[in-house]
Amino acid sequence: MVEDIVEASDLADVFPPRILSRDDGPLYRQLLAILRAPIAAGELEAGASLPREADLAIRFGVSLITVRQALRDLESEGLIKKRAAKPAVVTAPEAGDGGSFAFKSFAEIAASTKDRRLEIHSYRKERSATASKAFGLPVEEALPCLRATLYMKDVPTGQTTFYFPPAVGARLKRTDFDDVVVFRAVQRHLGIKLSGAKITVRADVADEKLAEALDYEVGGPILVIEMLYRSADGEPVELTINRNRADLFSLSYDAPNDLV
């Protein structure tokens, strides 16, 4: 049915053909990442169809078994709905779901902020033992610090604190933070090319101040994500600390069986 599929030319743009190689890891995981990316980035909206299984197999030079495994995993992540004798379709996120994100690339980090806004509270110098340690600076040194709240529609989902080394932060003004993806704004305004980020995830509970800010219960579970971004020459550029409501936020990762 015409209404069940995206135009072939559009799908070719979204999923350009290429032959996958086992040298780059398990084929189904490569295909899963390829299929997931445009959905996470919003290029394929809810109701859009993926190519048929046979077309995917031909397009990427893999078997139908590989295609079906990738589609099963994509469905388990809640991103698609498989249908008998029809192409799988992209599904809408469940109401009230803050999202399940796989922070394995800068593109996925940026995609996680879709439909979100950042409310800036302050940009000033503050002391932080965690940031000082990350930057290799004396703990008593005050660092440029941006404080903000992340909203999904009108619901506060997390508080975010951004620390910068003095040499970086001194070149930034509050008005420079004009992007919900702060590292993207830093790259654009300062011309710094980021090479990667070290991500640390830990659990915490909401104290009274955080619970009030996030419209959450005191003692409620908090998912803390620390991301230390580095420049191409390996120097630290930004430490981001996200404190997220655990009922509205989760992380997901693929775990390959590397014991075989």
PyMOL commands that set and color helices and strands:
alter all, ss='L'
color gray80, all
select helices_A, chain A and resi 2-4+8-14+22-24+27-40+53-60+64-76+106-111+129-135+166-169+174-176+182-190+208-213
alter helices_A, ss='H'
color red, helices_A
select strands_A, chain A and resi 80-83+86-90+100-101+116-126+143-152+155-163+194-205+221-231+236-245+250-251
alter strands_A, ss='S'
color yellow, strands_A
deselect
rebuild
show_as cartoon
